[in-house]
Amino acid sequence: MITLPGIDPRMIANNIVPFQPTHPGEILREELESRGITQTKLANEIGVKVSLLNELINGKRDFTIEYAMMIEAALGIDSDFWMNLQNAYDKGKVRHDSSFMAKLAGIRRIAAVL
């Protein structure tokens, strides 16, 4: 987190956490639409069921390295891009889990006195 003297760190653009994390499937959907590629065509190209690809696109299934690498092979978008999006999505979901964030705050208080 970026901190500057006299400035609330929550007001710095790089520190803003989106209200809802974006699943990489949303980005894939937009990419397919911009290229004019159907889900069926991509599913056939990478050798998965259309239903599986649809679950990825609709955020009902997480991207794995295997899916990311297949999409990379088909669309030329680096698998690290997809995995970084998935990681950011997972982290965003955890940041919105108030009970887990309370647990982290407790751990930080304990660690501060060590």
C-alpha positions in Angstrom: 0.0 0.0 0.0 1.3 3.4 -0.9 1.4 6.0 1.9 2.2 9.7 1.7 2.4 12.1 4.7 -0.8 13.9 5.4 -2.8 11.9 2.8 -5.4 9.3 3.6 -4.0 6.1 2.0 -7.5 5.1 1.0 -7.7 8.2 -1.3 -4.6 7.2 -3.4 -5.7 5.7 -6.8 -3.3 2.7 -6.6 -4.8 1.7 -3.2 -8.4 1.7 -4.3 -10.0 -1.8 -4.0 -12.9 -2.4 -6.4 -16.3 -2.9 -4.9 -16.6 -6.3 -6.7 -13.6 -8.2 -8.0 -13.6 -9.0 -11.7 -13.5 -12.6 -12.7 -11.2 -13.3 -15.6 -14.1 -14.9 -17.4 -15.6 -11.4 -17.9 -12.4 -10.3 -19.6 -12.4 -13.5 -21.8 -16.0 -12.8 -22.7 -15.1 -9.3 -23.9 -12.1 -10.6 -25.8 -14.2 -13.2 -27.6 -16.9 -10.6 -28.5 -14.3 -8.1 -29.8 -12.8 -10.9 -32.0 -16.1 -12.2 -33.1 -15.4 -15.7 -31.7 -18.2 -17.8 -30.3 -17.9 -19.8 -27.1 -18.6 -22.9 -29.2 -15.8 -22.1 -31.6 -13.2 -21.5 -28.8 -14.4 -24.6 -26.9 -13.9 -26.7 -29.9 -10.5 -25.1 -30.7 -9.2 -25.9 -27.2 -10.9 -29.2 -26.8 -13.2 -28.6 -23.9 -17.0 -28.8 -23.6 -18.9 -25.7 -24.3 -20.5 -25.9 -20.9 -17.1 -25.9 -19.2 -16.0 -22.8 -21.2 -19.4 -21.1 -20.4 -18.8 -21.8 -16.6 -15.3 -20.2 -17.0 -16.8 -17.2 -18.7 -19.6 -16.8 -16.2 -17.3 -17.0 -13.2 -18.7 -20.3 -12.0 -15.3 -22.0 -12.5 -11.8 -20.8 -11.7 -9.1 -20.5 -14.3 -6.4 -23.1 -13.9 -3.0 -23.0 -15.4 -4.2 -25.7 -17.9 -7.1 -23.6 -19.1 -5.0 -20.5 -19.2 -2.4 -22.2 -21.3 -5.1 -23.6 -23.7 -6.5 -20.1 -24.1 -3.0 -18.7 -24.6 -2.5 -21.2 -27.4 -5.8 -20.3 -29.1 -5.8 -16.5 -28.6 -2.2 -15.6 -28.1 -2.8 -14.0 -24.7 -0.2 -15.0 -22.2 -1.3 -17.6 -19.6 0.3 -15.4 -16.9 -2.2 -12.7 -17.7 -5.1 -15.1 -17.0 -3.5 -16.5 -13.9 -2.8 -13.0 -12.6 -6.4 -12.0 -13.1 -7.5 -15.2 -11.3 -5.2 -14.4 -8.4 -6.4 -10.8 -8.2 -10.0 -12.1 -8.3 -9.4 -14.6 -5.5 -7.6 -12.0 -3.4 -10.4 -9.5 -3.9 -13.0 -12.1 -2.8 -11.0 -12.7 0.4 -10.7 -8.9 1.0 -14.5 -8.7 1.0 -14.8 -11.5 3.6 -15.2 -9.5 6.8 -14.7 -12.4 9.2 -11.3 -13.2 7.5 -10.3 -9.6 7.5 -11.1 -9.4 11.2 -8.9 -12.5 11.8 -6.1 -10.8 9.9 -6.4 -7.6 12.0 -6.1 -9.8 15.1 -3.0 -11.5 13.8 -1.5 -8.1 12.9 -2.1 -6.8 16.5 -0.4 -9.9 17.9 2.5 -9.6 15.4 3.0 -5.9 16.3 3.9 -6.7 19.9 6.4 -9.5 19.0 
